[in-house]
Amino acid sequence: MIYQVTLSPAAYRQLNDLPKPDQRRIQERIERLSTNPRPPTAKAIQGGHGILRIRVGDYRIIYKVEGDLLVVLVIRIGHRREVYRRMR
């Protein structure tokens, strides 16, 4: 099954603020989520109620899979040091 991958407005802004080489690596990884939304490297965020994260170097992609709608919603993208702040 192919999932539709959607970026939240905040995730889109966060991606555009990153250096170009990092943007390309992260975009490639996001595109791969359309065919495999739960790769073996994905980890559930504690207390996140279905929110997952994957690593891309020093950056993290925080996302949620809506299985019944076949949608992957990317919530946040950021450096590992900052991406988890103010998350609920």
Buried (B, 14 or more C-beta within 10 A) or exposed (E): EEBEBEBBEEBEEBBEEBEEEBBEBBBEBBEEBBEEBEEEEBEEBEEBEEBBBBEBEEBBBBBBBBEEEEBBBBBBBBEEEEBBEEEE
